[in-house]
Amino acid sequence: MKTKHSYQTIEDFLISHPLTIDVEIEDEWSGSFPVKGLELRATVLYAELTDYYRLSFSMKSSEMLIYVNNFLAWTGKAVYAMDCCVLHRSLDHAVMLVFLNRSGSSDTFSDALRAARWMGEHDVLRFCPRIGIASGQVTAGFTGTHNNFSASVFGKPVILAAAFAGAKVQGDFAMRITVDSEEWGEKKIEELFPAVEYDDPEQGKVKQPQTWELGKRRDVEFALAGKKGVRDIASFIHWMPEHSGDKKARDWLREMKRQGFYRPPSV
């Protein structure tokens, strides 16, 4: 069952919890600025749009706005029905989902994998995001000035999850999730990615064939983090959608113009 903690902004989360740090700093050069944040352990899922930069050159700017917001809405559906605490942070070309053990779940890594699996098995608009997952201590906090601020999450897991998402790997896969090999440990793909069961009118309970494969450990050199061992979980089932996300964005902009919801800029 969905709870009020299942999916919320970082700002809402910070407002509703006691903070680890809540001070005003007086710096001799920068002046006065607030520092408000909450330290916690979490699992970060970083999903990056594979074609963001290429599409930015081939699509109109308003089409890209529609495309990115469609992507963000789709990633929201990945966690909407999950009974776990997830914070959402959009980064234009990517989305960061922060899984917390604040609402009954004690295994945020498995929660993140379940969300990533949902994306891989429901990519009907062929967003094909690159996904990285990492866990550890992070700080959620407000950034900005007294008059203009937002909120984000900071820490090593954020950087590692983004680096894992960008780690290059060869293969004709439809979706790839990259995690730290130490965090994966001795886990079994069958346990974290169980085969889907459905009722067949003639055969009764039927299990679908496993569509996810666990790759062998590989060492990747990351800037600053150095060499790290990673494991890739990949799906090789390619969607054949009638519409891709970029085509849908173009169609939506044409429809806005047709219905008069698009007003050309005056300057």
C-alpha positions as CSV (number, residue, x, y, z in Angstrom):
1,M,0.0,0.0,0.0
2,K,1.3,3.4,-0.9
3,T,2.0,5.6,2.2
4,K,2.5,9.3,2.6
5,H,6.3,8.6,2.7
6,S,6.4,6.7,-0.5
7,Y,7.4,9.5,-2.8
8,Q,8.2,13.1,-2.0
9,T,10.5,16.0,-2.8
10,I,13.7,16.5,-0.9
11,E,12.3,19.8,0.4
12,D,9.2,18.2,1.9
13,F,11.4,15.5,3.5
14,L,13.7,18.1,5.1
15,I,10.8,20.2,6.4
16,S,9.2,17.2,8.1
17,H,12.3,15.8,9.9
18,P,14.7,17.1,12.6
19,L,17.9,18.3,10.9
20,T,21.5,17.2,11.7
21,I,22.8,20.7,10.9
22,D,20.8,23.9,11.2
23,V,23.1,26.9,11.6
24,E,23.9,30.3,10.1
25,I,27.5,30.7,9.2
26,E,29.3,34.1,9.1
27,D,32.1,34.0,6.6
28,E,34.5,36.9,6.3
29,W,34.5,36.8,2.5
30,S,31.1,35.4,1.5
31,G,29.0,36.9,4.3
32,S,26.1,35.2,6.1
33,F,24.7,31.9,4.7
34,P,22.5,29.1,6.1
35,V,23.5,25.5,6.3
36,K,20.6,23.1,6.9
37,G,20.9,19.4,6.3
38,L,20.2,15.9,7.4
39,E,22.7,13.0,7.4
40,L,21.4,9.6,6.7
41,R,22.2,6.2,5.1
42,A,20.5,5.7,1.7
43,T,20.7,4.0,-1.6
44,V,21.0,6.3,-4.6
45,L,19.6,5.3,-8.1
46,Y,20.9,7.5,-10.8
47,A,19.1,7.2,-14.2
48,E,20.6,9.1,-17.1
49,L,18.9,9.8,-20.4
50,T,21.2,8.1,-23.0
51,D,20.3,10.4,-25.9
52,Y,19.9,13.7,-24.1
53,Y,22.7,15.5,-25.8
54,R,22.1,14.0,-29.2
55,L,18.4,14.9,-29.1
56,S,19.2,18.4,-27.9
57,F,20.8,19.1,-31.3
58,S,18.0,17.4,-33.4
59,M,14.9,18.5,-31.5
60,K,13.4,22.0,-30.8
61,S,14.0,23.3,-27.3
62,S,10.3,23.1,-26.4
63,E,10.2,19.5,-27.6
64,M,13.1,18.7,-25.3
65,L,11.2,20.3,-22.4
66,I,8.3,17.9,-23.1
67,Y,10.6,14.9,-23.6
68,V,12.4,15.4,-20.3
69,N,9.2,16.0,-18.3
70,N,7.7,12.8,-19.9
71,F,10.8,11.0,-18.7
72,L,10.5,12.3,-15.2
73,A,6.8,11.4,-15.0
74,W,7.8,7.8,-16.2
75,T,10.5,7.4,-13.5
76,G,8.0,8.6,-10.9
77,K,5.7,5.7,-11.9
78,A,8.6,3.3,-11.1
79,V,8.3,4.0,-7.4
80,Y,4.7,5.3,-7.0
81,A,3.3,1.9,-6.0
82,M,6.3,0.9,-3.9
83,D,5.9,0.9,-0.1
84,C,9.2,2.6,0.6
85,C,10.5,6.1,1.2
86,V,11.9,7.6,-2.0
87,L,13.1,11.2,-2.6
88,H,13.1,12.5,-6.1
89,R,15.6,15.0,-7.6
90,S,15.5,15.9,-11.3
91,L,18.7,16.9,-13.0
92,D,17.5,17.9,-16.5
93,H,19.4,15.0,-18.3
94,A,18.9,12.5,-15.4
95,V,16.9,11.7,-12.3
96,M,18.2,10.8,-8.9
97,L,16.0,8.5,-6.7
98,V,17.1,8.3,-3.1
99,F,15.8,5.2,-1.2
100,L,15.6,5.5,2.6
101,N,14.7,3.0,5.3
102,R,12.2,5.4,6.9
103,S,9.0,3.6,6.2
104,G,9.5,-0.1,7.1
105,S,12.0,-1.2,4.4
106,S,15.3,-2.3,5.7
107,D,16.9,-3.1,2.4
108,T,17.1,0.0,0.3
109,F,19.5,-1.6,-2.2
110,S,16.8,-4.2,-3.1
111,D,14.2,-1.4,-3.3
112,A,16.4,0.5,-5.8
113,L,16.9,-2.7,-7.9
114,R,13.2,-3.3,-8.0
115,A,12.6,0.3,-9.3
116,A,15.4,-0.1,-11.9
117,R,13.9,-3.4,-13.0
118,W,10.5,-1.8,-13.4
119,M,12.1,0.8,-15.7
120,G,13.7,-1.9,-17.8
121,E,10.5,-3.9,-18.2
122,H,8.2,-0.9,-18.8
123,D,10.3,1.2,-21.2
124,V,7.4,1.6,-23.7
125,L,8.8,5.0,-25.0
126,R,12.3,3.7,-25.4
127,F,14.0,6.1,-23.0
128,C,16.8,3.5,-22.4
129,P,18.3,5.2,-19.4
130,R,21.7,4.2,-18.1
131,I,21.3,3.3,-14.4
132,G,23.8,3.2,-11.6
133,I,23.1,2.3,-8.0
134,A,25.3,3.0,-4.9
135,S,24.7,3.0,-1.1
136,G,26.2,4.8,1.9
137,Q,26.0,7.9,4.0
138,V,24.6,11.0,2.3
139,T,23.4,14.5,3.4
140,A,20.1,15.9,2.2
141,G,20.2,19.6,2.5
142,F,19.1,23.0,1.3
143,T,21.4,25.0,-1.1
144,G,21.3,28.6,-2.1
145,T,20.9,31.9,-0.5
146,H,18.3,33.4,1.9
147,N,16.2,34.6,-1.1
148,N,16.6,31.7,-3.5
149,F,17.2,28.1,-2.4
150,S,16.5,24.5,-3.5
151,A,17.4,21.1,-2.0
152,S,19.6,18.2,-3.1
153,V,21.6,15.2,-1.8
154,F,25.3,15.1,-1.4
155,G,27.9,12.4,-0.8
156,K,30.0,9.7,-2.3
157,P,27.1,7.4,-3.2
158,V,25.6,10.2,-5.4
159,I,28.9,10.5,-7.4
160,L,29.4,6.7,-7.6
161,A,25.9,6.1,-8.8
162,A,26.3,8.7,-11.6
163,A,29.8,7.2,-12.4
164,F,28.3,3.7,-12.6
165,A,25.6,4.8,-14.9
166,G,28.2,6.3,-17.2
167,A,30.6,3.3,-17.1
168,K,30.9,2.0,-20.7
169,V,30.2,-1.6,-21.4
170,Q,29.8,-3.6,-24.7
171,G,26.7,-5.6,-25.4
172,D,23.4,-5.6,-27.3
173,F,21.4,-5.0,-24.2
174,A,18.1,-3.1,-23.9
175,M,18.7,-1.9,-20.3
176,R,21.8,-2.0,-18.1
177,I,22.0,-1.5,-14.3
178,T,25.5,-1.2,-12.8
179,V,26.3,-1.6,-9.1
180,D,29.3,-2.0,-6.9
181,S,30.5,-5.6,-6.9
182,E,31.1,-5.5,-3.1
183,E,27.5,-4.3,-2.5
184,W,26.1,-7.0,-4.7
185,G,28.3,-9.5,-2.8
186,E,27.0,-13.1,-3.1
187,K,23.4,-12.2,-4.0
188,K,21.6,-14.3,-6.6
189,I,20.0,-12.8,-9.7
190,E,17.1,-15.2,-9.2
191,E,16.3,-13.8,-5.7
192,L,16.5,-10.1,-6.6
193,F,15.0,-10.5,-10.1
194,P,12.6,-13.4,-9.7
195,A,10.8,-14.7,-12.8
196,V,7.4,-13.2,-13.4
197,E,4.5,-15.7,-12.8
198,Y,1.1,-15.4,-14.5
199,D,-2.1,-17.5,-14.8
200,D,-2.5,-19.4,-18.1
201,P,-6.1,-20.6,-18.7
202,E,-4.7,-23.9,-20.0
203,Q,-1.4,-24.5,-18.2
204,G,-2.2,-22.8,-14.8
205,K,0.7,-21.0,-13.1
206,V,3.4,-20.3,-15.7
207,K,6.8,-18.7,-15.1
208,Q,8.2,-16.4,-17.8
209,P,11.8,-17.1,-18.8
210,Q,14.4,-15.0,-17.0
211,T,15.1,-11.9,-19.0
212,W,17.9,-10.4,-16.8
213,E,21.5,-11.6,-16.8
214,L,24.2,-10.9,-14.2
215,G,27.6,-10.1,-15.7
216,K,30.9,-11.0,-14.2
217,R,32.8,-8.6,-12.0
218,R,34.8,-6.1,-14.1
219,D,37.2,-3.4,-12.9
220,V,36.6,0.2,-14.1
221,E,38.8,3.2,-13.5
222,F,36.9,6.2,-12.3
223,A,38.2,9.7,-11.9
224,L,39.0,10.4,-8.2
225,A,37.4,7.2,-7.0
226,G,40.1,5.1,-8.7
227,K,39.6,1.5,-9.8
228,K,36.4,-0.2,-8.6
229,G,34.8,-3.5,-9.2
230,V,31.3,-3.4,-10.7
231,R,28.6,-5.9,-11.7
232,D,26.2,-5.3,-14.6
233,I,22.6,-6.6,-14.6
234,A,21.3,-6.4,-18.2
235,S,18.1,-7.2,-20.0
236,F,18.3,-8.2,-23.6
237,I,14.6,-7.9,-24.4
238,H,14.2,-5.0,-26.7
239,W,10.9,-3.1,-26.8
240,M,9.3,-2.4,-30.1
241,P,7.0,0.5,-29.2
242,E,4.8,2.3,-31.7
243,H,6.2,5.7,-30.5
244,S,9.5,6.7,-29.0
245,G,9.7,9.4,-26.4
246,D,11.2,11.9,-28.8
247,K,8.5,11.3,-31.4
248,K,5.8,11.7,-28.8
249,A,7.4,15.0,-27.7
250,R,7.2,16.3,-31.3
251,D,3.6,15.1,-31.6
252,W,2.6,16.8,-28.4
253,L,4.2,20.2,-29.5
254,R,2.3,20.0,-32.8
255,E,-0.9,19.3,-30.9
256,M,-0.3,22.2,-28.6
257,K,0.1,24.5,-31.6
258,R,-3.0,23.1,-33.2
259,Q,-5.1,23.7,-30.1
260,G,-3.7,27.2,-29.5
261,F,-1.7,26.3,-26.3
262,Y,1.5,27.5,-27.9
263,R,2.2,31.2,-28.1
264,P,5.2,32.2,-30.2
265,P,7.7,34.3,-28.3
266,S,7.4,38.1,-28.8
267,V,11.1,38.8,-28.7
